[in-house]
Amino acid sequence: MATKTTDKAKKAAPEAGKAAPKATKAEGGTKPNALQQPLKPSAELGAIVGTDPLPRGEVVSKVWDYIKKHNLQNPENKREIVADDKLKKVFGKDKCTMFEMNKHLAAHLKS
């Protein structure tokens, strides 16, 4: 006859079949993935996010912080960004959508 396990025993026993979480490459001492790789911003982008090398995700986050702080989203269409003088140098135009933004940022990041 099979023994019945209680809920308490199920919670206390480690789950079989589940592997331990994998260490990220950055922790293992090997090369980080593309999103974690620190990239050097151009002088134009550096005026917004700083001149130190940053991972791509942090660059995007800092640009969004700048956009929100300076109220640069179009009020009628929040997906559209109305560029100020600093962002015009990065985007190359007066307006761009949030979907186009990453394409323009990539042109200003060097490894």
N, C-alpha and C positions, 0 to 999 in steps of 0.2 A: 504494500500500500504506500502511495506517495505521501510525503509529509507536506503539510500545508504551511506556507510561510505567511507570517503576519505582515501587515503594512509596515510595522516598525522595523522588521528584519529586512524588508525590501529597501527601505530608505537607507539603512545602515550599510548594507552590502554594496560594494562598488559595482557599477554596471559593467557586465561582461560584454565584450565586443566593441566597446568604445575605446579608441586609442587616446592616449594622453595628448593634450594640445601640442601642436608642432611649434618649435621655436622659430621665430621669424629669422630671415637671413641676416638682418641687421644685428640681432643678438648673437647669432652664431659666428660673427666675425667675417662673414662673406659679404659680397656685394648686395646692397639693398635693391629692391625692385624699382621700376621706372617711376612710380609715384612717390617713392621715398628718397630718391636720388636728389641731393641738394643741387640746385641750379643757380647760376649767377644771373641776376636780372640786369637788363641794359640800364643805361643812365636814365632813360625816360621812365621805365617801370620802377627803377630804384627810387625815384622821387615819391612814389606812392607806397611801396612796400619795404623800402630800405635797401641798402646795397649788399648786405650779407647774403651768401648762398642759402636758399630755402628750398624745401621740397615743393613740388608743383601744387599740392593740396593747400599748403599754407599760403602760397602766393595768391591762389584763387580766393581763399578765405579773407586775406588782407585787402584784396581789391574790393570784395563785397562789403567789407567793413567801411572802406573809404566811400563807396557808392552810397551806402545807407547813411553814413555820418553827414555827407554833403547833400543828401536828398537829390540824387541824380537819376532816380527812376522816373519815367514818364508816369504821371498820375493816372492817365486814362488807360495806359497799357504798361503794367508793371514789368513785362518782359523786355521792354525797351529801355536802354540806358542812354541818357542824354549826357554827352561827354563835356566836361569842363576843360580848361586849358591843359591840365596835366594828362587827362585821359585821351584828349585829342591826339597827343603825341604818341600814345600807345596804340589807339584804335586806327588812327589815320583818317578819321571822319567824325562828323558831329554826333551821329547816333549809331548804335548797334544793338542787336538783340543779345540777350543773355546766352543764346546758343552760339553766336558768332564770337563772343568774348574770348573763349578759350583758344580759338584759332589765332586771334590777335596777340594774346598773351604768350603763346608758344613761340611766336616770332621774336619775342623779347627775352627769351630764356636760353642761356647757353650752359652746356655741361662743363 
